[in-house]
Amino acid sequence: MTMTFFASVQPAASLPHKPSVSCTDCRLRGCCLPRRLNDPEVASLSDCIDTRVRLKKGEVLFSQHDSHRAVFAVRAGSLKTHWSDPCKPGQVAGVHLPGDLLGFSGLFDRRHGMTATALESSEVCVIRLDTLDALTPQFPQIQSQIRGFMSGELIRLQKLLAQTRQRSGPRIASFVLDLAGRHAALGYAPDSFSLRMTYSDIASMLGMTLATVSRLMNILKREDIIDVQGRQLRIVDRVALTAIAKGRDDVCRLPT
């Protein structure tokens, strides 16, 4: 099922709704809003976040080439961003967890450069650009915050490009450690988390084949470095996984 925020939608559960929790009370406010704001300032700034969207698994928040009128903050669940090319299969660009902002690819020409799809039931705050622009004179730190998010997204994409030049073993190990670190930063267990992306999505994002990802994950599980039960992934031996991410070959034999 497909849904975009600025188009008509069918399922009632996916309709935009008024937030029941303000930015002042949101546990993720330090991720989305500039730090060092007092509660009255946060309350004023939260005026630009007057709408949230609930998405079911597989629903689309925005599509490539859609008009760009907002950026989005993930409040719950997770989404993937991906783009398509007429001459190539779709390419997964990233996975976005609570506290992440997405939608920066369309800031220049006001057209989204990617598609964002929910990996599970998710909730997203809509940050309207026109309202954000109107509040910028009152809160100049917003520009710095947005630049910071854009810089972080650029660094992430550069790291992803650099990883495609690595051997497959270090690539998959780095991916697992990165996800673990991001979940830990949200206050979750540092070595156990739900892997919402399919192996096919992981293969697309890391520039690998599905068969290679499956084989690598099975080897890491067989060697008691990770454990995977359904969608739940647990890091059993972080030292070994870190060594593999650094390119060491003495931990376990992995296909190139």
Secondary structure, 3 states (H helix, E strand, C coil): CCCCCCCCCCCHHHCCECCCCCHHHCCCHHHHCCCCCCHHHHHHHHHHCCEEEEECCCCEEECCCCECCEEEEEEECCEEEEEEECCEEEEEEEEECCCCEECHHHCCCCECCCEEEECCCEEEEEEEHHHHHHHCCCCCHHHHHHHHHHHHHHHHHHHHHHHCCCCHHHHHHHHHHHHHHHHHHCCCCCCEEECCCCHHHHHHHHCCCHHHHHHHHHHHHHCCCEEEECCEEEECCHHHHHHHHCCCCCCCCCCC
